């Protein structure tokens, strides 16, 4: 059979694909049944082959032009960018992401390790003389006492006038601990465990030592750290969880190649990392404008309490499994619970 005759016999497919393109271009893509979408993909592949034949055998320019346009229209429908829908993004932010975070076993592990070590270091530094020096070292203790020897309102006087600049500084400076926890996690997960334990011990011992310290330094310390601590420490835990997920995916691939396992873990870690970024920005906002201000401690404690309630609401109340999720959303949530199971 001649190529021209072959292509002539395929014109009905071209017309069918043209009709489907018209339907999809009219905004009915969501309502299209699965069989129509499958047929559309098959027709698209066939028309691409027809265009290649028409080009190779130099068929009439009108035919080639028509096929070029048809392939372009079909390609735009098959691979088009998703339209921004506020409702879809709100669902992702307030339904899908918190439920994935709630089910994430590495987040639970990081949360348990960080806060367990933090509380242990806090109470040891508070009740056992000399423990804080062993954990922090004399140099760090001296820096703590010197940094908070004056009231935060006086220290933050310049910061109060440059709140925006200070926020920018904190946005880049504060995530350092979280980034270290994340980066160390890539060392086969074990590095993430070490970084989480080490940072939790240092932070907890600092809080415990300053709680035991008499005088103005202790009061100044809590005046500064109380308001932004919930968001910042939670972001550190999230970074640790994301790093451990990536690191352990290299060790336990569960039948995948190491590259594929790492890519899959990266996709599953994305909601954790993005949530951590948001929390770091919120912490920086508070640390730049409220923490160094002369506002009463009761105001800063109320902000910390509100922050804690919001975190509990997002991670626990919104994250608790409930009906109404799509099959894809349920699958992704289950993968976070058992990240490498097929």
N, C-alpha and C positions, 0 to 999 in steps of 0.2 A: 504494500500500500504506500502511495506517495505521502510525503509529509503534509502536503497541502490538504489531501483528502483526510488524513488522520486528524488534523487540526479542525477541519470542517465538521467532522463527526463529534468534536468536543465542544461545539458552540453552545449546546444545551447546558453543559456544566458552567460555561462562562456566564450564561444568562442567570442560572440559579445562584451563582456566587454574587453576581451583581445585585440580585434581589435581596439576598441576605445582608449585603453591605448596606443597602438602603434602609433595611429594617434596623440594623444595629446603629447606624448613623442617626436614626431618629430617636435614640435614647432608650431602646427597648432591650438593651443587653442583659439587664438583670432578670427580665421576665422570660428570656429565651430558654427553652428546655435544654437539657443536657444533650439530647440527640441532635438538636440543631447546631449546638456549639461544636460537637464532634464532627458533624457533616461539614460545617464551615471550615474547620481545620484541614479536613481531607481535600476539600475543593481548593483551598489555598495552595496546598502542596502540589496538586495536579496542575493548576494554572501556572505556577512557577516553572514547572517542567515544560509546559506548553510554550511559555515565553522564551525559554532557553532554546527550544527547537526552532521557533519562529526567527529568533536572532541568528541562529547558526545557518539556517537555510535561506536567509534573506527574503522572507515573505513580504508581501506588500506593506509599505510603511503604515498604512491605516490600521492594519491588523496588529502590528507591533505596538503602535501607539495605544490602541485600545487595551491590549494586554498589560502594557506598562502601567496605565492608569488603574486598571482593575487590581493588579498586584499591589500597587501602592495603597489603594483604598483598603484592601483586605489586611495588609500589613499594619496599617494604622489602627484598625479595629482589634487585631489580634494582640498587638503589643503596645497599645496606646497607654499613655500615662493616666493613672487613676485621677478622677475628678476629686477635688477636695470637698469633703462633706463634714461639716462640724459634728453632726450626730455620730458619724463613724469614728471620728477621732475621740470624741467624748467617751464612746463605748470602749475604745482601746485603752484610754487613760484610766477610766474609773471602773471597768469591769474586767477586761482581759488581763491587763498588766498586774493589778493587785492579786488576782487569783493565781497567776503564774508565780508571782513572788511568794505567796502563801504556801504554794505546793513545792517550792524549790528546796530540796534537801540540803544543798550547799549553803544556802542562806540561813537555814536553821542551824547548821553546824557552826558557821561563822558567828552567828548571834550567841549561841551557847558558849563557845570558847571565849569570845571577846568579853562578854559581860560576866562570865564566871571568873575569868582571870582578873578583870577590872575590880570586881567586888572583893576578891581575895586579897589583891594587892592593896586596895583601899583600907580594909580592916587591919591588915598586918602593919601598914605604915602608920595607921592611927593608934594602934594599941601596943606595938612592939618597938621600943626605941632602937634605932640603928638599922632597922629594915629598910627605911626610905633611903638611907645613904648607900646601902648595898645595891639597891635597884637603880637609883638615879645617879649616884655618884656625888661627891661633894661639890664639884663645879656646877652641876645642874641645879642643885639645891641653892647654892649661892646666887645663881642667876634668877631663880624664882623669887627669892627673898628681895633681891635688889629691884626686880621688875615691878613688884607690887608694894614697894616701900612707900609710895605716894598714892593718894586717892586717884581712882581711874578718871574722875572728871577733870583733874588737873593734867594727868598724862594725856588724856584724849582731847584736850582743848584744841590743839591744832587739827586733830582728826575730825572734831566736830565741825570745823569750817571746811574741811576737805572730804566730806563724807563719801562723795562719789569716787574720788581718787582712792580713798582707803578701801572702799568696797572692791575696786578693781584689784588692789594689792591682795586683799584677802582671797578673792576668787582664784588668783594664781598661786598664792602661798599656802592656803589651808588644805587644798587637796593633796599636798605632798605626802602626808601620812597614808592617805587612801591609795595614792598611786604606788607607793612602796609596797603596800599590802597586795595590790593587784599584780605588780610586776614580779614580786617574789613568788606569787602563786604559780607563775609559769614554770618555776623550777619543780616540775612534776608534782605540784600540789603541796609538797612538804615545805617548800620555802614560804608558801602562803600561810601555812599553819604557824611556822616560826615567827613570821612578821606580825601575824595577828596576836599571838601570845606576847611577844616583846612589846608591841605598842600598847596593848591593853594593860600590861604590867606597869609600864612607864606612866601612862595617863592615870591609872588607878592610884599608884603610889604618890603621884603629884597631888591628887585630890586629898588623899589621906594625910600626907605631910602638912599641907596647908590647912587642913581641918584641925590638926593638932597644934599648929603654930599659934602662939598667943600674940596679941598686938594687932596693929593695923594691917599688916601684910595679908593675914588670913581674910579679913573683911574685904579688902580691896580685890583679892583674887576672886572671891565668889561674886563680888559685884560685877566683875568683868566677864567671867566665863558662864555664868548661870543661864543667861538668856539664849545664847546660841548653841550651847552644848548639845541639846537633844538632836537637832538637825545634823550637826557636824559629826557627832559620834555615830549616828545611824548611817550616815554616808560612808564612814570608814568601814563599818561592818559590811555594807553592800559591796564596796570595792574588794574587800577580802574574799567575799563569797564568789564574785565573778572571777577573780584570779585563781581560786582553788578549783573552780569548775573547769577552767581552761587547762590548768596543770594536770589535774587528775584524768582529763580526757586523753592526754598523751599516754598515760600509763594503762588505763583501762579502756580499750577501744571497742570491746564487745563485738568483734567481728569486722569492724570497719578498718580501713587504713588509718594511719595516724593523722594524715592530712585531713581526711574526711571527718574523723572524729573531732579534730580541733575546729574545723569549720562549723560543724554542728553545734559544738559547745559555744562557739563565738556567737552564733545566732541566738542561742538560748540565754546567753549572758547579756545581750544587748538591752533588754528591759531593765536589768539590774544596774548597768552602767549609766543609762540615761536617768534613772531615778536618783542615783547617787549624784549626778551632775546637778540636777534640780535642787537637791538638798544642800549641796555645797554652796550654790548661789544664794539660797535662802539664808543659810548660816552666815555667809559673807555680808548679806544685807543687814542682818541684825547686828553682826559684830562691828560693822562700820558706823552704824547710826545710833544704836541703842546701848550696846555693851559699854562703850567708853563715855557715855553721857552721865549727867548728874541726876538722872531719874532715880526715884526711890527703889530700893532693893525689891520691895513688894511688887512693883511694876515688872521688873525683870523676871522675878520668880513666876509671876502670872503668865508672862510670855512663854517661859519654859514649860509651864504646866499646859498651856494651850497647845504648844508644839507637840508635847507628848501625847495629848489626847488626839490631835490630828493624825499623828503617826499610827496610833493604835487603831483609829477609825479606818485609815487607808489600808494598812497591812493586815488587820485582823477582820474587822467588820466587812469591808468591801472584798477582802481576799477570801473569806470563807466560801467554800464551794456552794453554788446554788444552781437551780435550773435556769434554762434560757440560753445557754451557750451553744454555739454552732459546733458541728463535729470537728472542724479544724481547730477551734479554740480548745475543745476538750482534749484533742490529741496533743496539742502543744503543752497544755498544762500537765498531762500525764508524762510527757517527755521530761519536763522539769523535775518531776518527782523521781523518775527513773531515767536519767538523761541519755543513756546509750542503749536502752532496750529497743528492740525492733518492734 
